[in-house]
Amino acid sequence: MGSSGLVKKTNGYLGVTEPISWSGPSEVDVLKTQELEKFLSDAGLYESQEEAVSREEVLGRLDQIVKVWIKNVSRARGFSEQFVQEANAKIFTFGSYRLGVHGPGADIDTLCVGPKHATREEDFFVELHNMLAEMPEVSELHPVPDAHVPVMGFKFNGVSIDLLYARLSLWVIPEDLDISVDSILQNADEQTVRSLNGCRVTDQILRLVPNIQSFRTTLRCMRLWAKRRGIYSNVAGFLGGINWALLVARICQLYPNALPSMLVSRFFRVFTQWRWPNPVMLCNIEEGSLGLPVWDPRRNPRDRHHQMPIITPAYPCMNSSYNVSSSTLRVMTEEFKRGHEVCEAMEVNKADWNTLCEPYPFFEAYKNYLEIDIAAENEDDLRKWKGWVESRLRTLTLKIERDTFGMLQCHPHPGDFCDKTKLFQCSYFMGLQRKQGVPSHEGEQFDIRATVEEFKLTVGMYTLWKTGMVIQVHHIKRRNVPLFVFPGGVRPSRPAKPAAADGQPPAKTKSQSLAQAGKVGVAALSNGDKTAVIMDESINRMALVTDPSGSVQVPEGSEKHIPPVPACGTFSDKEAEHLAMKPVDGLAESGTGLSEAAIESKKRKLEAVQSDCSPIDSKRLAVELKETEHMAVKSPEAVANASSKEDEALAIKKITNGSPTNPASLPEEIDELEDYNMQVPAQKFEAGLNSNSVELSAVKEIAIAGTIHNDDKSIIGIEELEPMELSAISSSAPASASNTQRKPLIRISLSSSVKATGKTA
């Protein structure tokens, strides 16, 4: 599958549908792909040969270590010396390293496969841990045995390793073990199934793409684009590495002979039109013979809540992206549209790869933000506290969506920012705006004070705390965003906007928007979206203290201005039709085609007339120009190209508008997945606005008892949180509208702090 030759059109194909196009690359595609590869190289995405050799040596050394470890374990269990010599353990890789898209300094996701007599709790996390701790090559050793996917993180000769363990129901692990067969899961516990899933999915992806090299280059580009545009983080509710790999693999299936430059363009073209929650699948979903649950929205109510299903191709097939919320889906959908527009501009040489991957100006995009500040007493405590808080931040987005019935949208920044003047502190940010396209009501308010208090209560349930761990939540406006989030600590100046005749800012054209995007207020979105999470389990009881605070009322704003009504006036359809009947400046009235030069001449005249803001000529020339363009002389090549684009558009529409055509794609036949709309009707939201809000006490002391385990898996990029944990009804309804306000408000009381004290009230 990894050959560079063209894939021939046959009755067989990879994927659940036929490809959209079997066409091979053009000369332009070859040139643009070369430009893309140079762009990726200049961006520093490829490791040096020296680093590649170092990684291979580390993996070889690690494989030797686990083989010695399993022999020691077997000997300690009292097995015969012959059995001890036959005992074996084996190292596998997965993730970006296995896919071949890792960059310099990236972690290596590894899996240790051991026999049935080597336990996870005693042998892996105790015996192997102790062996590694005694080695001078090993540093920063951090076991996380209670994680959803138990992991041991460390550095070996400077190379970061995340090591998982899978305990198979075999007495001896063969050196040629094939973990892709489903029987490997027989009698395996849940942790082993989850641990094996990473390797099995990665290997299956490589089997299901028609050209591995094109897949890798395309995936490198999409990962860079997603990081710079701020949508690379499954912990924050966006997509992580495995999700982007699955999406790119699907595009490779739909265009099996395309080069990376075209695959990137088609990625945006397809997913701009995709009708979520229709799932993205690389192969049919099979139930298997082991009875493990698979993704199926007809049988599993939880699966119906998923906003953006991206299904893993290995048994048991699961949704890899159930962390996505309606707010983060909105952000990604808008980014897909922007990417599609930039790629269209690239086709006519009006944009380049730098334009596509310009960093998203997060701190210029919204008028209102939430700032979440955390602190600890030392670096190690801060790292642990960060891991816990990051694993809970996504729930704040879900809670706000729930309590405002989807009317207040959130845009979480996937990274964290540190004020260098303050030790052991960092901050997170979230943009806020009213749902676009929904009419606002006079005096409408969004009171999310109780929502934020509930979130802080959830964060306060972290039982592995240490003294000094604090979280504070503030509401800030754009002009008050702290300077440490900007490069160099300098707030960029905002260019003055020329006013239109009505005094409102003029609407931007698409080309102007593309040229300006990412050039003002750029945040370093590519950093800090993956954090190792290590927790101390010595404490399981704490007290939550909320400091006094007052409410803050600010006008709620959106990120975009509504385009103003043109000052030159408007005309009815009949007037426009009447004006269009009159020839202008020798415009041919016959049905003959016009040259491109004639069309350009008409365009220049139209622009000249519009610059003088003449309503009659502007409207008339606009109508006649449209007719003129239809009469343009088209070459046979242009006609064929247009026909090909129409066929492609129809094929994309067929694939994106419904479920896979193969009825076997799900365990049982299903004609089309319903668009499960989980949003509460707007009428209920409006009714909720009239209810009374619950005032929060100035000081709360809440004693929290019980054991809450840390389930954060950001180390290995596997999601755990499910929206169902937010199904409980909020303790307060949105605040009633204030008749004295003219604009919708966000009422927030967010300056309180939470401290983990370890004492019961």
Stockholm file with secondary structure:
# STOCKHOLM 1.0

chainA/1-761         MGSSGLVKKTNGYLGVTEPISWSGPSEVDVLKTQELEKFLSDAGLYESQEEAVSREEVLGRLDQIVKVWIKNVSRARGFSEQFVQEANAKIFTFGSYRLGVHGPGADIDTLCVGPKHATREEDFFVELHNMLAEMPEVSELHPVPDAHVPVMGFKFNGVSIDLLYARLSLWVIPEDLDISVDSILQNADEQTVRSLNGCRVTDQILRLVPNIQSFRTTLRCMRLWAKRRGIYSNVAGFLGGINWALLVARICQLYPNALPSMLVSRFFRVFTQWRWPNPVMLCNIEEGSLGLPVWDPRRNPRDRHHQMPIITPAYPCMNSSYNVSSSTLRVMTEEFKRGHEVCEAMEVNKADWNTLCEPYPFFEAYKNYLEIDIAAENEDDLRKWKGWVESRLRTLTLKIERDTFGMLQCHPHPGDFCDKTKLFQCSYFMGLQRKQGVPSHEGEQFDIRATVEEFKLTVGMYTLWKTGMVIQVHHIKRRNVPLFVFPGGVRPSRPAKPAAADGQPPAKTKSQSLAQAGKVGVAALSNGDKTAVIMDESINRMALVTDPSGSVQVPEGSEKHIPPVPACGTFSDKEAEHLAMKPVDGLAESGTGLSEAAIESKKRKLEAVQSDCSPIDSKRLAVELKETEHMAVKSPEAVANASSKEDEALAIKKITNGSPTNPASLPEEIDELEDYNMQVPAQKFEAGLNSNSVELSAVKEIAIAGTIHNDDKSIIGIEELEPMELSAISSSAPASASNTQRKPLIRISLSSSVKATGKTA
#=GR chainA/1-761 SS CCCSSCCCCCSCCSSSSCCSCCCCCCHHHHHHHHHHHHHHHHTTCSCCHHHHHHHHHHHHHHHHHHHHHHHHHHHHTTCCHHHHHHCCCEEEEEHHHHHTCCCTTCCEEEEEEECTTSCIIIIIIIIIHHHHHTCTTEEEEEEETTSSSCEEEEEETTEEEEEEEEECSCSSCCTTCCTTSGGGGTTCCHHHHHHHHHHHHHHHHHHSCSCHHHHHHHHHHHHHHHHHTTCBCTTTTSBCHHHHHHHHHHHHHHSTTCCHHHHHHHHHHHHHHCCTTSCBCSSCCCCCSSCCCCCCTTTCGGGGGCSSCBBCSSSSCCBTTTTCCHHHHHHHHHHHHHHHHHHHHHHTTSCCHHHHTCCCCHHHHCSEEEEEEEECSSHHHHHHHHHHHHHHHHHHHHHHHHHTTTCEEEEECSSCBCCTTSTTEEEEEEEEEECTTSCCCTTCEEECHHHHHHHHHHHTTCSSCCTTCEEEEEEEEGGGCCGGGSGGGCCCCCCCCCCCTTSSCCCCCHHHHHHHTTSSSCCCTTSSCCCCCCCCCSCCCEEEEECCCCCEEEECCCSSCCCCCCTTCCCCHHHHHHHHTSCCTTCCCSSCCBCHHHHHHHHHHHHHHHHTTCHHHHHHHHHHHHHHHHTBCCCHHHHHHHHHHHHHHHHHHHHHTSSCSCGGGSSSCCSCCCCCCCCCCHHHHHHHHTSCCCCCCSSEEEEECSCCCCCCCTTTTCCCCCGGGGCSCCSSCCCCCCTTCSSCEEEECCCCEEECCCCCC
#=GC SS_cons         CCCSSCCCCCSCCSSSSCCSCCCCCCHHHHHHHHHHHHHHHHTTCSCCHHHHHHHHHHHHHHHHHHHHHHHHHHHHTTCCHHHHHHCCCEEEEEHHHHHTCCCTTCCEEEEEEECTTSCIIIIIIIIIHHHHHTCTTEEEEEEETTSSSCEEEEEETTEEEEEEEEECSCSSCCTTCCTTSGGGGTTCCHHHHHHHHHHHHHHHHHHSCSCHHHHHHHHHHHHHHHHHTTCBCTTTTSBCHHHHHHHHHHHHHHSTTCCHHHHHHHHHHHHHHCCTTSCBCSSCCCCCSSCCCCCCTTTCGGGGGCSSCBBCSSSSCCBTTTTCCHHHHHHHHHHHHHHHHHHHHHHTTSCCHHHHTCCCCHHHHCSEEEEEEEECSSHHHHHHHHHHHHHHHHHHHHHHHHHTTTCEEEEECSSCBCCTTSTTEEEEEEEEEECTTSCCCTTCEEECHHHHHHHHHHHTTCSSCCTTCEEEEEEEEGGGCCGGGSGGGCCCCCCCCCCCTTSSCCCCCHHHHHHHTTSSSCCCTTSSCCCCCCCCCSCCCEEEEECCCCCEEEECCCSSCCCCCCTTCCCCHHHHHHHHTSCCTTCCCSSCCBCHHHHHHHHHHHHHHHHTTCHHHHHHHHHHHHHHHHTBCCCHHHHHHHHHHHHHHHHHHHHHTSSCSCGGGSSSCCSCCCCCCCCCCHHHHHHHHTSCCCCCCSSEEEEECSCCCCCCCTTTTCCCCCGGGGCSCCSSCCCCCCTTCSSCEEEECCCCEEECCCCCC
//
